[in-house]
C-alpha cells in the first residue's frame, strides 16, 4: 500500500509539473496571423485634354483622350493585381477641319517594344511635344504599372497627316512652355 501511495504521489507531482510547464510554454508562444491578400483590378481614370498650337499660318487644335479598355490584354504584377491597359485617341483639327484622328494602343508599338514591356507594360502616357517644320510631335509611353520603368516613343504627324512612331532615345529634360503630360 505504501508503494502505491508513493507512485500516486509521484504521478500527481509529475502531472503538476507538466501542467506548469505547459502553461509556461503557452505564454512563450507567439501566434502569427497571416492576412490573405486579395488581388485588385486597377484602371486609370478617363482623361481628356485639349489645346491649341499655331504652326505657320495654320491653327491646330488637338485633343487627347485616354480610356481604360477591358477588351485589351490585362497585365498582372507579382502580387497578382491586374491592370487594365489603355488606349489613347488623338484628334487634330487644322483650321477648324478634321486633319488627323486615330486610336493608339500598346499593340501599335509592339514592333518597337522589348518583350518584357510587351508582357508587363501598359500604355500610360501621351503628350504634346512640339510643332515645327510642318510636323506635330507627341510623346507616348509604355510603362510597368505604378513604376518608373518605361519605354518612351515619339509620334510624328506630317503635313499630309501621315504619321510615324519611333523609339525616343533622348533623355527627357525639363521643357519650357505649356505642355500636357498624362
PyMOL commands that set and color helices and strands:
alter all, ss='L'
color gray80, all
select helices_A, chain A and resi 2-28+106-112+115-120
alter helices_A, ss='H'
color red, helices_A
select strands_A, chain A and resi 41-42+47-55+58-68+75-76+82-83+86-94+97-104+121-132+135-144+150-157+163-167
alter strands_A, ss='S'
color yellow, strands_A
deselect
rebuild
show_as cartoon
